């Protein structure tokens, strides 16, 4: 079996004008990787995931709310593990890209 490799995650998705775009990059029986591109001011309102998830900022800046904690500005390199059912929201402060990895049991 060959490895799955991405040399530039930010290049895997184009940031839409005045919108949000998502694209599944990889999925198997253990994980699902989704890259999201946001224009400035676009957001994912508060929601939860039924399984644990990893969030990684690839490009740009975001305001994240993770449970009762708000992080006013995240930068590329930011990483967080979210437990299942944790309410969270995402808002792009500029054209931005993040990687969401869902961890299946």
C-alpha positions in Angstrom: 0.0 0.0 0.0 1.3 3.4 -1.0 1.3 6.4 1.4 -1.2 9.3 0.8 0.7 12.5 0.6 -0.2 16.2 0.3 2.7 18.6 -0.4 0.6 21.8 0.1 -2.7 21.5 1.8 -3.6 25.2 1.1 -3.3 24.5 -2.6 -5.9 21.7 -2.4 -8.8 24.2 -2.3 -9.4 27.6 -3.7 -10.9 30.3 -1.4 -14.2 31.3 -2.9 -15.3 35.0 -3.2 -17.8 35.7 -0.4 -18.3 32.1 0.6 -17.1 28.8 2.1 -15.9 25.7 0.3 -15.1 22.3 1.7 -13.5 19.3 0.0 -12.9 15.8 1.3 -9.2 15.0 0.8 -9.1 11.6 2.3 -11.3 9.0 4.0 -10.9 5.5 5.2 -12.4 3.4 8.0 -10.4 5.4 10.7 -10.3 9.1 9.6 -11.9 11.6 7.3 -9.9 14.7 6.3 -11.8 17.7 5.0 -10.2 21.0 3.9 -12.2 24.2 4.3 -11.7 27.5 2.6 -13.3 30.6 3.9 -13.5 34.2 2.6 -13.2 37.0 5.1 -16.1 37.0 7.5 -17.5 33.6 6.5 -18.3 31.2 9.4 -19.5 27.9 10.5 -22.0 28.6 13.3 -22.0 26.6 16.5 -22.3 22.9 15.9 -21.0 19.6 17.3 -19.5 16.5 15.9 -20.5 13.0 17.1 -16.9 11.9 17.0 -13.5 13.5 18.1 -12.0 15.9 15.6 -8.7 17.7 15.0 -8.6 21.3 13.7 -5.4 22.7 12.1 -5.1 26.2 10.7 -3.3 26.0 7.3 -3.5 29.5 6.1 -5.0 32.8 7.3 -6.5 33.7 10.7 -9.6 32.5 12.4 -11.7 33.2 15.5 -12.6 29.9 17.1 -15.0 29.1 19.9 -14.3 25.7 21.5 -16.9 25.0 24.2 -16.8 28.0 26.5 -13.4 29.1 25.3 -13.0 31.8 22.5 -9.7 32.2 20.8 -9.8 35.6 19.1 -7.0 34.9 16.6 -5.5 31.6 15.5 -2.6 31.6 13.0 -1.2 28.9 10.7 0.2 26.1 12.8 -2.6 26.3 15.3 -3.9 22.8 16.2 -6.6 21.5 18.5 -8.2 18.2 19.4 -11.9 18.5 20.1 -13.7 15.8 22.0 -17.0 14.4 20.6 -20.1 16.6 21.2 -18.1 19.8 22.0 -20.0 22.8 20.7 -17.7 24.9 18.5 -17.8 27.6 15.8 -15.3 29.0 13.3 -15.1 32.5 11.7 -12.5 33.6 9.1 -10.8 36.9 9.9 -9.3 37.0 6.4 -9.2 34.5 3.4 -8.3 31.3 5.3 -7.9 27.6 5.0 -8.3 24.9 7.8 -8.0 21.2 7.9 -10.6 19.2 9.8 -9.8 15.5 10.6 -12.6 13.4 12.0 -11.4 10.4 14.1 -13.7 7.4 13.7 -13.8 4.8 16.4 
